[in-house]
Amino acid sequence: MNYKHSFHAGNFADVLKHAALLGLIEAFQRKDSGFLLVDTHGGRGGYLLDAGDAQRTGESEGGILKLIDRRPIEQQPKRKATPPPLLAAYLEAVDRFDAETFPTGGNTIAALRAYPGSPLLAARALRPQDRLIVCELQPGEHSALSKALAPYPNARSELRDGYAAVRALVPPPERRALVLIDPPYEAQEDEYDAILGAVRDGLARFAQCSFAIWFPIKRRAGVARFLRRAADLPAQSVLLAELLVRPDDSPLRMNGCGLVLVNPPYRFDQALAQALPVLRDSLGEQLPSSRLDWLKKEA
């Protein structure tokens, strides 16, 4: 595996995925009892937007840097309305992480430099009764991830296959679990088989388990087949959220992305319904669109 998330840190796909992740964590925390969060493809934990891979690709300019613009108001394209709660919590978490990583001494004009990946966003949001286990297969990325998670006693990283971890970790002692599946898709559509196999296995072991599956949108035909199969999962409900920043008419680039949410928390669709149009309008490049549909919903 040659993929490194650092090339894409803070892009529009990260914005959707990470805002939803924090929203899911908040929904799980409405109950006092703890839960296990499993991140199957963790990466290195945190990223610098102004150096290395992220600086070379500049993808954050079409993502988080459109939403956290620290220039004076008169230099910004237009005054932005107050974001809905799902996005507001995410933006506050990213802003706080950057401020703690690079203290500016009160200089709020400094551009955003540090961006937290899903492991650090989650670790920083956990309560004492919650647990986080993050899987990463690349030794170098895992080493960085272990150091990033060291300050958080109820979070740990494991050098292992994330799909196999679902079988090993579900059901957890807490009897509440959320699994984030965010693979690199180097195998393109072949990745769907591994994803759906892991989810089916997890549901067979623990029917109440929740899954959040991120996927890129390049070839619509392949995505459509994946969604049909996702609708057949033995789950109580399956929710789809999509964000396209441009028409999905080119298989050579990522035109959008989506989330398949298996057994999502109660009314989580309402939070996404508020956030998706804002993301579409804020991050869209050419004829952007968004979609929110139930693929399966049992009464």
TARA-V961395 format. One record per residue. N is the residue number from 1. RES is the residue in one letter. OMEGA is omega in whole degrees, 0 to 359 (999 if undefined). Layout:
n->{N;N}
res->{RES;RES}
omega->{OMEGA;OMEGA}
//
This chain:
n->{1;2;3;4;5;6;7;8;9;10;11;12;13;14;15;16;17;18;19;20;21;22;23;24;25;26;27;28;29;30;31;32;33;34;35;36;37;38;39;40;41;42;43;44;45;46;47;48;49;50;51;52;53;54;55;56;57;58;59;60;61;62;63;64;65;66;67;68;69;70;71;72;73;74;75;76;77;78;79;80;81;82;83;84;85;86;87;88;89;90;91;92;93;94;95;96;97;98;99;100;101;102;103;104;105;106;107;108;109;110;111;112;113;114;115;116;117;118;119;120;121;122;123;124;125;126;127;128;129;130;131;132;133;134;135;136;137;138;139;140;141;142;143;144;145;146;147;148;149;150;151;152;153;154;155;156;157;158;159;160;161;162;163;164;165;166;167;168;169;170;171;172;173;174;175;176;177;178;179;180;181;182;183;184;185;186;187;188;189;190;191;192;193;194;195;196;197;198;199;200;201;202;203;204;205;206;207;208;209;210;211;212;213;214;215;216;217;218;219;220;221;222;223;224;225;226;227;228;229;230;231;232;233;234;235;236;237;238;239;240;241;242;243;244;245;246;247;248;249;250;251;252;253;254;255;256;257;258;259;260;261;262;263;264;265;266;267;268;269;270;271;272;273;274;275;276;277;278;279;280;281;282;283;284;285;286;287;288;289;290;291;292;293;294;295;296;297;298;299}
res->{M;N;Y;K;H;S;F;H;A;G;N;F;A;D;V;L;K;H;A;A;L;L;G;L;I;E;A;F;Q;R;K;D;S;G;F;L;L;V;D;T;H;G;G;R;G;G;Y;L;L;D;A;G;D;A;Q;R;T;G;E;S;E;G;G;I;L;K;L;I;D;R;R;P;I;E;Q;Q;P;K;R;K;A;T;P;P;P;L;L;A;A;Y;L;E;A;V;D;R;F;D;A;E;T;F;P;T;G;G;N;T;I;A;A;L;R;A;Y;P;G;S;P;L;L;A;A;R;A;L;R;P;Q;D;R;L;I;V;C;E;L;Q;P;G;E;H;S;A;L;S;K;A;L;A;P;Y;P;N;A;R;S;E;L;R;D;G;Y;A;A;V;R;A;L;V;P;P;P;E;R;R;A;L;V;L;I;D;P;P;Y;E;A;Q;E;D;E;Y;D;A;I;L;G;A;V;R;D;G;L;A;R;F;A;Q;C;S;F;A;I;W;F;P;I;K;R;R;A;G;V;A;R;F;L;R;R;A;A;D;L;P;A;Q;S;V;L;L;A;E;L;L;V;R;P;D;D;S;P;L;R;M;N;G;C;G;L;V;L;V;N;P;P;Y;R;F;D;Q;A;L;A;Q;A;L;P;V;L;R;D;S;L;G;E;Q;L;P;S;S;R;L;D;W;L;K;K;E;A}
omega->{183;185;170;182;181;178;188;185;176;179;186;179;176;182;179;184;185;174;178;180;179;176;177;178;179;179;178;183;174;172;182;183;181;178;176;173;178;176;191;182;196;188;186;174;180;188;173;183;184;180;172;186;183;179;181;181;180;184;179;179;176;182;188;182;172;184;175;182;186;175;175;184;184;179;180;182;177;179;183;177;177;183;176;188;181;181;181;180;179;181;178;180;179;180;181;179;179;182;180;179;180;178;185;181;179;180;183;180;182;182;177;183;185;181;180;172;184;180;181;175;182;183;182;182;186;169;179;183;179;178;177;173;184;180;177;184;181;184;181;178;179;179;178;180;180;179;181;183;184;181;187;190;181;175;177;178;178;178;186;177;184;179;177;180;179;179;185;191;183;4;179;177;181;184;171;185;173;181;174;179;185;185;181;181;174;178;180;188;178;179;182;180;180;180;184;176;179;181;178;179;179;179;177;180;186;189;182;182;176;179;171;185;176;176;176;176;175;179;185;181;179;178;181;178;179;182;176;179;178;179;180;179;180;182;176;182;178;183;179;172;179;174;175;178;176;180;182;184;179;178;186;180;177;182;180;179;181;176;168;183;181;185;180;178;181;177;177;177;180;177;178;180;177;188;187;179;179;178;179;184;183;188;183;179;181;181;181;179;176;184;176;185;170;174;178;179;180;182;999}
//
